[in-house]
Amino acid sequence: MERTERLKYAAWLRTDQGRHHNCCQSVLMCFAEEMGLDREEAFRLAGHMGAGMRCGSACGTVTAAALVLGAAGRTEEEVRALLEDFRARRGTLDCEPLLAGARARGEEKKPFCDGLVLDMVARLDALLEQPAEETVEKT
């Protein structure tokens, strides 16, 4: 799937009135083909990752990003860099404080989460367009 198609698909997933897609599902389904999954498999795989793994923990966009990068053979350093960038821009990696911050700023949950999904899909697209760092074997 091309970048512009992927962003359109992510936006559609977030507005699909026939079926709810949590943040992890929304990101993961956009990269399902590249991961060797069909979209339904990606939907099921990420089904229990919503709402910060159902306990306010890691944001679904973050968990999906780690899965996508792992499937793409990206290094631990690349994953860490993406997560640290997210934390630097958002203040945390966790769903509950992300949502609390949005509420404190008067933002509604759904548009806030939609923005996180679209941002992560765009960031993953950009990262995956770059050559992968060489994996360094740790002894």
C-alpha positions in Angstrom: 0.0 0.0 0.0 1.3 3.4 -0.9 1.8 6.2 1.7 -1.2 8.3 0.7 -3.4 5.2 0.4 -2.2 4.1 3.9 -3.1 7.4 5.5 -6.6 7.4 3.8 -7.1 3.8 5.0 -6.1 4.7 8.6 -8.6 7.7 8.5 -11.3 5.4 7.1 -10.7 2.8 9.9 -11.1 5.5 12.5 -14.5 6.5 11.0 -15.8 3.1 10.1 -19.2 3.1 11.8 -19.8 -0.7 11.2 -16.8 -1.8 13.4 -14.7 -0.3 16.1 -10.9 -0.3 15.4 -8.7 0.5 18.4 -5.5 2.5 17.9 -3.3 -0.6 17.7 -5.6 -2.2 15.2 -5.8 1.0 13.1 -2.0 1.2 12.8 -1.3 -2.5 12.4 -4.0 -3.0 9.8 -2.4 -0.3 7.6 0.8 -2.4 7.5 -0.7 -5.9 7.5 0.4 -6.7 3.9 4.0 -5.7 4.6 3.9 -8.0 7.7 2.6 -11.0 5.8 -0.8 -10.8 7.4 -4.2 -10.1 5.9 -6.2 -7.3 7.5 -8.5 -9.6 9.4 -5.5 -11.3 11.0 -4.0 -7.9 12.0 -7.4 -6.9 13.4 -7.6 -10.0 15.6 -3.9 -9.8 16.6 -4.3 -6.3 17.9 -7.8 -6.8 19.4 -6.7 -6.7 23.1 -4.2 -3.9 22.7 -6.7 -1.1 22.9 -6.9 1.2 25.9 -3.3 0.7 26.7 -3.4 -3.1 26.7 -6.8 -2.8 28.5 -5.1 -1.2 31.6 -4.0 2.3 30.5 -0.5 1.1 29.8 1.4 1.5 26.4 -0.5 3.4 23.8 -1.8 1.2 21.0 0.0 3.2 18.4 3.2 2.5 20.2 2.6 -1.2 20.5 1.6 -1.4 16.8 4.7 0.5 15.8 7.0 -1.9 17.6 5.3 -4.9 15.9 5.5 -3.3 12.5 9.2 -2.4 12.9 9.9 -5.9 14.3 8.2 -7.5 11.3 10.2 -5.3 9.0 13.4 -6.5 10.6 14.3 -3.1 12.0 16.8 -2.8 14.8 16.1 -2.3 18.5 17.8 1.1 18.2 15.4 2.1 15.5 12.4 1.1 17.7 13.9 2.9 20.7 14.4 6.1 18.6 10.8 6.1 17.4 9.6 5.5 21.0 11.8 8.2 22.4 10.6 10.6 19.7 7.0 9.8 20.7 7.8 10.3 24.4 9.6 13.6 23.7 6.7 15.0 21.7 3.8 13.5 23.8 5.3 13.4 27.3 4.6 9.7 27.8 4.2 6.3 26.0 1.2 5.4 28.1 -2.5 5.6 27.1 -3.9 6.8 30.5 -1.7 9.9 30.9 -2.0 10.7 27.2 -5.8 10.8 27.5 -5.6 12.7 30.8 -3.4 15.3 29.2 -5.9 15.6 26.3 -8.8 16.0 28.7 -6.9 18.7 30.6 -6.4 20.6 27.3 -10.1 20.2 26.5 -9.6 17.7 23.7 -12.1 15.0 23.0 -10.8 11.4 23.2 -11.7 10.2 19.7 -10.2 13.1 17.7 -7.1 13.0 19.9 -6.6 9.2 19.4 -7.3 9.6 15.6 -4.5 12.1 15.5 -2.1 9.7 17.3 -3.0 7.0 14.8 -2.5 9.2 11.7 0.7 10.6 13.1 2.1 7.1 13.8 1.2 5.7 10.4 2.9 8.7 8.7 6.0 8.3 10.9 6.2 4.6 10.2 5.8 5.2 6.5 8.7 7.7 6.6 10.9 5.4 8.7 10.2 2.4 6.5 11.1 4.4 3.4 14.6 4.8 4.8 17.2 2.0 4.5 17.3 -0.2 7.6 20.2 0.2 10.0 22.4 -2.8 10.0 21.7 -5.2 12.8 24.6 -5.4 15.3 25.0 -8.8 16.8 25.3 -8.6 20.6 27.6 -11.1 22.3 
